[in-house]
Amino acid sequence: MLAALSPARLLDAVLVPHPATRWMSSPELPIFTIWRRHREHAALDAELDWHGEGGLLTRPGAVVCGRRWTSGAATFLDECAQRLGRSASP
């Protein structure tokens, strides 16, 4: 939807994160991979690629969905939330 906006309309757009959305990133820790393995009851002794990553969690309907995100995407959402006076995490 954003790609369809003209540059002028995009400058005036306000992106509002859904109230059930949370995100976080870490420059050093694989936080999303750890969350996903825990959520999926995966073996915790499996090899873990230890690098920084971020994650986006949301709940469309009653199901929690997660997606690995870059730190840049998390920074973008932080800025959107700050403009609305909200914090990114609980």
DATA-V571259 format. One record per run of one state. SS is the DSSP state (H for helix, E for strand, C for the rest). FROM is the first residue (numbers start at 1). TO is the last residue. If there is no record, write none. Layout:
# DATA-V571259
ss | from | to
SS | FROM | TO
SS | FROM | TO
This chain:
# DATA-V571259
ss | from | to
C | 1 | 1
H | 2 | 4
C | 5 | 6
H | 7 | 12
C | 13 | 21
E | 22 | 26
C | 27 | 30
H | 31 | 39
C | 40 | 52
E | 53 | 58
C | 59 | 64
E | 65 | 69
C | 70 | 70
H | 71 | 83
C | 84 | 90
